Amino acid sequence: MAIQPIDLQTMYSQMANVAKQVAHQQNGTQMANTLNQQNVIQQNAEQQKTVQKTAENESKTTGLKSDGKSSSQSSNQKSDKEKQDEEEKSKPAEIRESYLGQHINITR
């Protein structure tokens, strides 16, 4: 089966339509890829914000007091602490020199 000139005429007239469709398809895939990339970037930005917020909240809740104990104690632990404070107050006061422990002799 040979190609006749009439067949070529119809092909040439439709080439413009085919070229438009191919261009739209290529632009459509590029546009879809661009939208997907933008969505991923936006989701990453949202995740970064949420992680920072939780880190700030955790740092506030895990505070330590000057005695090294956690700041969040139950009522039973607080009552035990109060009992220990009363016992320490009832003990006789020890006299200590302020310079002890400040100078370390390493000449030996």
GURORO-438554 format. One record per residue: residue in one letter; x, y, z of N, C-alpha, C, O in turn. Coordinates in Angstrom, 1 decimal, always signed. Layout:
! GURORO-438554
DRENGU/resn/npx/npy/npz/capx/capy/capz/cpx/cpy/cpz/opx/opy/opz
DRENGU/A/X/Y/Z/X/Y/Z/X/Y/Z/X/Y/Z
...
END
This chain:
! GURORO-438554
DRENGU/resn/npx/npy/npz/capx/capy/capz/cpx/cpy/cpz/opx/opy/opz
DRENGU/M/+0.8/-1.2/+0.0/+0.0/+0.0/+0.0/+0.9/+1.2/+0.0/+1.6/+1.5/+0.9
DRENGU/A/+0.8/+2.0/-1.0/+1.6/+3.2/-1.2/+0.8/+4.4/-0.6/-0.4/+4.3/-0.6
DRENGU/I/+1.5/+5.4/-0.3/+0.9/+6.6/+0.3/+0.5/+7.5/-0.9/+1.4/+7.8/-1.8
DRENGU/Q/-0.7/+7.9/-1.0/-1.2/+8.7/-2.1/-1.1/+10.2/-1.7/-1.1/+10.5/-0.5
DRENGU/P/-1.0/+11.1/-2.6/-0.9/+12.5/-2.3/-2.2/+13.0/-1.6/-2.0/+14.0/-0.8
DRENGU/I/-3.3/+12.5/-1.7/-4.5/+12.9/-1.0/-4.3/+12.6/+0.5/-4.7/+13.4/+1.4
DRENGU/D/-3.7/+11.5/+0.8/-3.4/+11.1/+2.2/-2.5/+12.1/+2.9/-2.7/+12.5/+4.0
DRENGU/L/-1.5/+12.6/+2.1/-0.6/+13.6/+2.6/-1.2/+14.9/+2.8/-0.9/+15.6/+3.8
DRENGU/Q/-2.2/+15.3/+2.0/-2.9/+16.5/+2.1/-3.7/+16.6/+3.5/-3.6/+17.6/+4.2
DRENGU/T/-4.3/+15.5/+3.8/-5.1/+15.5/+5.1/-4.1/+15.5/+6.2/-4.4/+16.1/+7.3
DRENGU/M/-3.0/+14.8/+6.1/-2.0/+14.8/+7.2/-1.5/+16.2/+7.4/-1.3/+16.6/+8.6
DRENGU/Y/-1.1/+16.9/+6.4/-0.5/+18.2/+6.5/-1.6/+19.2/+7.1/-1.2/+20.1/+7.9
DRENGU/S/-2.8/+19.1/+6.8/-3.8/+20.0/+7.3/-4.1/+19.7/+8.8/-4.4/+20.6/+9.5
DRENGU/Q/-3.9/+18.5/+9.2/-4.1/+18.2/+10.6/-2.8/+18.3/+11.5/-2.9/+18.2/+12.7
DRENGU/M/-1.7/+18.5/+10.9/-0.4/+18.7/+11.6/-0.5/+19.8/+12.6/+0.1/+19.7/+13.7
DRENGU/A/-1.1/+20.9/+12.3/-1.2/+22.1/+13.2/-2.0/+21.7/+14.4/-1.6/+22.0/+15.5
DRENGU/N/-3.1/+21.0/+14.2/-3.9/+20.5/+15.4/-3.2/+19.5/+16.3/-3.2/+19.6/+17.5
DRENGU/V/-2.4/+18.6/+15.7/-1.7/+17.7/+16.4/-0.6/+18.4/+17.2/-0.3/+18.0/+18.4
DRENGU/A/+0.1/+19.3/+16.6/+1.2/+20.1/+17.2/+0.6/+20.8/+18.4/+1.3/+20.9/+19.5
DRENGU/K/-0.6/+21.4/+18.3/-1.2/+22.1/+19.4/-1.5/+21.2/+20.6/-1.2/+21.5/+21.7
DRENGU/Q/-2.0/+20.0/+20.3/-2.3/+19.1/+21.3/-1.1/+18.6/+22.0/-1.1/+18.4/+23.3
DRENGU/V/+0.0/+18.3/+21.3/+1.2/+17.9/+21.9/+1.8/+19.0/+22.8/+2.3/+18.7/+23.9
DRENGU/A/+1.7/+20.2/+22.3/+2.3/+21.3/+23.1/+1.5/+21.5/+24.4/+2.0/+21.7/+25.5
DRENGU/H/+0.1/+21.3/+24.3/-0.7/+21.4/+25.5/-0.4/+20.3/+26.5/-0.4/+20.5/+27.7
DRENGU/Q/-0.2/+19.1/+26.0/+0.1/+18.0/+26.9/+1.5/+18.2/+27.6/+1.6/+17.9/+28.8
DRENGU/Q/+2.4/+18.7/+26.8/+3.8/+18.9/+27.5/+3.7/+20.0/+28.5/+4.2/+19.9/+29.6
DRENGU/N/+3.0/+21.1/+28.2/+2.8/+22.2/+29.1/+2.0/+21.7/+30.3/+2.2/+22.2/+31.5
DRENGU/G/+1.0/+20.8/+30.1/+0.2/+20.3/+31.2/+1.0/+19.5/+32.2/+0.9/+19.7/+33.4
DRENGU/T/+1.9/+18.7/+31.7/+2.8/+17.9/+32.6/+3.8/+18.8/+33.4/+4.0/+18.6/+34.5
DRENGU/Q/+4.3/+19.8/+32.7/+5.2/+20.8/+33.3/+4.5/+21.5/+34.4/+5.0/+21.8/+35.5
DRENGU/M/+3.2/+21.9/+34.1/+2.4/+22.7/+35.1/+2.1/+21.8/+36.3/+2.1/+22.3/+37.4
DRENGU/A/+1.8/+20.6/+36.0/+1.4/+19.6/+37.1/+2.7/+19.4/+38.0/+2.6/+19.4/+39.2
DRENGU/N/+3.8/+19.3/+37.4/+5.1/+19.1/+38.2/+5.4/+20.3/+39.0/+5.8/+20.2/+40.2
DRENGU/T/+5.1/+21.5/+38.4/+5.4/+22.8/+39.1/+4.4/+22.9/+40.3/+4.8/+23.3/+41.4
DRENGU/L/+3.2/+22.5/+40.1/+2.2/+22.6/+41.2/+2.5/+21.6/+42.3/+2.4/+21.9/+43.5
DRENGU/N/+3.0/+20.4/+41.9/+3.4/+19.4/+42.9/+4.6/+19.9/+43.7/+4.6/+19.7/+45.0
DRENGU/Q/+5.5/+20.5/+43.1/+6.7/+21.0/+43.8/+6.3/+22.1/+44.7/+6.8/+22.2/+45.9
DRENGU/Q/+5.4/+23.0/+44.3/+4.9/+24.1/+45.2/+4.2/+23.5/+46.4/+4.4/+24.0/+47.5
DRENGU/N/+3.4/+22.5/+46.2/+2.7/+21.8/+47.3/+3.7/+21.2/+48.3/+3.5/+21.3/+49.5
DRENGU/V/+4.7/+20.6/+47.8/+5.7/+19.9/+48.7/+6.5/+21.0/+49.5/+6.7/+20.8/+50.7
DRENGU/I/+6.8/+22.1/+48.8/+7.5/+23.2/+49.5/+6.6/+23.8/+50.6/+7.1/+24.1/+51.7
DRENGU/Q/+5.4/+24.0/+50.3/+4.4/+24.5/+51.3/+4.3/+23.5/+52.5/+4.2/+24.0/+53.7
DRENGU/Q/+4.2/+22.3/+52.2/+4.0/+21.3/+53.3/+5.3/+21.2/+54.2/+5.2/+21.1/+55.4
DRENGU/N/+6.5/+21.3/+53.6/+7.7/+21.3/+54.3/+7.8/+22.6/+55.2/+8.3/+22.5/+56.4
DRENGU/A/+7.4/+23.7/+54.7/+7.4/+24.9/+55.5/+6.4/+24.8/+56.7/+6.7/+25.3/+57.8
DRENGU/E/+5.3/+24.2/+56.5/+4.3/+24.0/+57.6/+4.9/+23.0/+58.6/+4.7/+23.3/+59.8
DRENGU/Q/+5.5/+22.0/+58.2/+6.1/+21.0/+59.1/+7.3/+21.7/+59.9/+7.4/+21.4/+61.1
DRENGU/Q/+8.0/+22.5/+59.3/+9.1/+23.2/+60.0/+8.5/+24.1/+61.1/+9.1/+24.2/+62.2
DRENGU/K/+7.4/+24.8/+60.8/+6.8/+25.6/+61.8/+6.3/+24.8/+63.0/+6.4/+25.2/+64.2
DRENGU/T/+5.6/+23.7/+62.7/+5.1/+22.9/+63.8/+6.2/+22.3/+64.7/+6.0/+22.2/+65.9
DRENGU/V/+7.2/+21.9/+64.1/+8.3/+21.3/+64.8/+8.9/+22.4/+65.8/+9.2/+22.1/+66.9
DRENGU/Q/+9.1/+23.6/+65.3/+9.6/+24.6/+66.2/+8.7/+24.9/+67.3/+9.2/+25.2/+68.4
DRENGU/K/+7.4/+24.9/+67.1/+6.5/+25.2/+68.1/+6.5/+24.1/+69.2/+6.5/+24.4/+70.4
DRENGU/T/+6.6/+22.8/+68.8/+6.6/+21.8/+69.8/+8.0/+21.8/+70.6/+8.0/+21.6/+71.8
DRENGU/A/+9.0/+22.2/+69.9/+10.3/+22.3/+70.6/+10.3/+23.4/+71.7/+10.8/+23.3/+72.8
DRENGU/E/+9.6/+24.5/+71.4/+9.5/+25.6/+72.3/+8.6/+25.2/+73.5/+9.0/+25.5/+74.7
DRENGU/N/+7.6/+24.4/+73.3/+6.7/+24.0/+74.4/+7.4/+23.0/+75.3/+7.3/+23.0/+76.5
DRENGU/E/+8.2/+22.1/+74.7/+8.9/+21.1/+75.5/+10.0/+21.7/+76.3/+10.2/+21.3/+77.5
DRENGU/S/+10.6/+22.7/+75.8/+11.7/+23.4/+76.6/+11.1/+24.1/+77.8/+11.8/+24.2/+78.8
DRENGU/K/+9.9/+24.6/+77.7/+9.2/+25.3/+78.8/+8.8/+24.3/+79.9/+8.9/+24.6/+81.1
DRENGU/T/+8.3/+23.1/+79.5/+7.8/+22.2/+80.4/+8.8/+21.4/+81.1/+8.6/+20.8/+82.2
DRENGU/T/+10.0/+21.2/+80.6/+11.0/+20.4/+81.2/+12.1/+21.3/+82.0/+13.3/+21.0/+81.9
DRENGU/G/+11.6/+22.3/+82.6/+12.5/+23.2/+83.4/+13.0/+22.5/+84.7/+12.2/+21.7/+85.3
DRENGU/L/+14.2/+22.8/+85.1/+14.7/+22.3/+86.4/+14.9/+23.4/+87.4/+15.2/+24.6/+87.0
DRENGU/K/+14.6/+23.1/+88.6/+14.8/+24.1/+89.7/+16.3/+24.1/+90.0/+17.1/+23.3/+89.5
DRENGU/S/+16.7/+25.1/+90.9/+18.1/+25.2/+91.3/+18.6/+24.0/+92.0/+19.8/+23.8/+92.0
DRENGU/D/+17.7/+23.2/+92.7/+18.2/+22.1/+93.4/+18.4/+20.8/+92.5/+18.7/+19.8/+93.0
DRENGU/G/+18.1/+21.0/+91.2/+18.3/+19.9/+90.3/+17.1/+19.0/+90.1/+17.1/+18.0/+89.4
DRENGU/K/+16.0/+19.3/+90.8/+14.8/+18.5/+90.6/+13.8/+19.1/+89.6/+13.9/+20.3/+89.3
DRENGU/S/+13.0/+18.3/+89.1/+12.0/+18.8/+88.1/+11.0/+19.8/+88.7/+10.7/+19.7/+89.8
DRENGU/S/+10.6/+20.8/+87.9/+9.6/+21.8/+88.4/+8.2/+21.2/+88.5/+7.4/+21.8/+89.2
DRENGU/S/+7.9/+20.1/+87.8/+6.6/+19.5/+87.9/+6.6/+18.4/+88.9/+7.0/+17.3/+88.5
DRENGU/Q/+6.1/+18.6/+90.1/+6.0/+17.6/+91.1/+4.6/+17.4/+91.5/+3.8/+18.3/+91.4
DRENGU/S/+4.3/+16.2/+92.0/+2.9/+15.9/+92.4/+2.8/+16.4/+93.9/+3.7/+16.8/+94.5
DRENGU/S/+1.5/+16.4/+94.3/+1.3/+17.0/+95.7/+1.9/+16.1/+96.8/+2.3/+16.6/+97.8
DRENGU/N/+2.0/+14.8/+96.5/+2.7/+13.9/+97.5/+4.2/+14.3/+97.6/+4.7/+14.3/+98.7
DRENGU/Q/+4.8/+14.5/+96.5/+6.2/+14.9/+96.6/+6.4/+16.2/+97.2/+7.4/+16.4/+97.9
DRENGU/K/+5.5/+17.1/+97.1/+5.6/+18.4/+97.7/+5.5/+18.3/+99.2/+6.2/+19.0/+99.9
DRENGU/S/+4.6/+17.5/+99.6/+4.4/+17.3/+101.1/+5.7/+16.6/+101.7/+6.1/+17.0/+102.8
DRENGU/D/+6.3/+15.7/+100.9/+7.5/+15.0/+101.4/+8.6/+16.1/+101.5/+9.4/+16.1/+102.4
DRENGU/K/+8.7/+17.0/+100.5/+9.7/+18.0/+100.5/+9.5/+18.9/+101.7/+10.5/+19.3/+102.4
DRENGU/E/+8.3/+19.3/+102.0/+8.0/+20.1/+103.2/+8.5/+19.4/+104.5/+9.0/+20.1/+105.4
DRENGU/K/+8.3/+18.1/+104.6/+8.7/+17.4/+105.8/+10.2/+17.4/+105.9/+10.7/+17.6/+107.0
DRENGU/Q/+10.9/+17.3/+104.8/+12.4/+17.3/+104.8/+12.9/+18.7/+105.2/+13.9/+18.8/+105.9
DRENGU/D/+12.2/+19.7/+104.7/+12.6/+21.1/+105.1/+12.5/+21.3/+106.6/+13.3/+21.9/+107.2
DRENGU/E/+11.4/+20.8/+107.2/+11.2/+20.9/+108.6/+12.2/+20.2/+109.4/+12.7/+20.7/+110.4
DRENGU/E/+12.6/+19.0/+108.9/+13.7/+18.2/+109.6/+15.0/+18.9/+109.5/+15.7/+18.9/+110.5
DRENGU/E/+15.3/+19.5/+108.4/+16.6/+20.3/+108.3/+16.6/+21.5/+109.2/+17.6/+21.8/+109.7
DRENGU/K/+15.5/+22.1/+109.4/+15.4/+23.3/+110.2/+15.6/+22.9/+111.7/+16.2/+23.7/+112.5
DRENGU/S/+15.1/+21.7/+112.1/+15.3/+21.3/+113.4/+16.7/+20.8/+113.8/+17.0/+20.8/+115.0
DRENGU/K/+17.5/+20.5/+112.8/+18.9/+20.1/+113.0/+19.7/+21.3/+113.5/+19.4/+22.4/+113.1
DRENGU/P/+20.7/+21.1/+114.3/+21.6/+22.2/+114.7/+22.4/+22.7/+113.5/+22.8/+21.9/+112.6
DRENGU/A/+22.6/+24.0/+113.4/+23.3/+24.6/+112.3/+24.8/+24.2/+112.4/+25.4/+24.3/+113.4
DRENGU/E/+25.4/+23.9/+111.2/+26.8/+23.6/+111.2/+27.6/+24.8/+110.8/+27.1/+25.7/+110.0
DRENGU/I/+28.7/+25.0/+111.4/+29.5/+26.1/+111.1/+30.6/+25.7/+110.1/+31.3/+24.8/+110.3
DRENGU/R/+30.6/+26.4/+108.9/+31.6/+26.0/+107.9/+32.3/+27.3/+107.5/+31.8/+28.4/+107.5
DRENGU/E/+33.5/+27.1/+107.2/+34.4/+28.2/+106.7/+34.1/+28.5/+105.2/+33.9/+27.5/+104.4
DRENGU/S/+34.0/+29.7/+104.8/+33.7/+30.1/+103.4/+34.8/+29.7/+102.5/+34.6/+29.6/+101.3
DRENGU/Y/+36.1/+29.7/+102.9/+37.2/+29.4/+102.0/+37.4/+27.9/+101.8/+38.2/+27.6/+100.9
DRENGU/L/+36.8/+27.0/+102.5/+37.0/+25.6/+102.3/+36.5/+25.2/+100.9/+35.4/+25.6/+100.4
DRENGU/G/+37.4/+24.5/+100.2/+37.0/+24.0/+98.9/+37.4/+24.9/+97.8/+37.2/+24.6/+96.6
DRENGU/Q/+37.9/+26.1/+98.1/+38.2/+27.1/+97.1/+39.6/+26.9/+96.5/+39.9/+27.1/+95.3
DRENGU/H/+40.5/+26.5/+97.4/+41.9/+26.3/+97.0/+42.3/+24.9/+97.0/+42.0/+24.2/+98.0
DRENGU/I/+42.8/+24.4/+95.9/+43.2/+23.0/+95.8/+44.7/+22.9/+95.6/+45.3/+23.5/+94.7
DRENGU/N/+45.4/+22.2/+96.5/+46.8/+22.1/+96.5/+47.2/+20.9/+95.7/+46.9/+19.8/+96.0
DRENGU/I/+48.0/+21.2/+94.6/+48.4/+20.1/+93.7/+49.9/+19.9/+93.7/+50.4/+19.3/+92.8
DRENGU/T/+50.6/+20.4/+94.7/+52.1/+20.3/+94.7/+52.6/+19.0/+95.2/+53.8/+18.7/+94.9
DRENGU/R/+51.8/+18.2/+95.8/+52.3/+16.9/+96.3/+52.6/+15.9/+95.2/+53.0/+14.8/+95.4
END
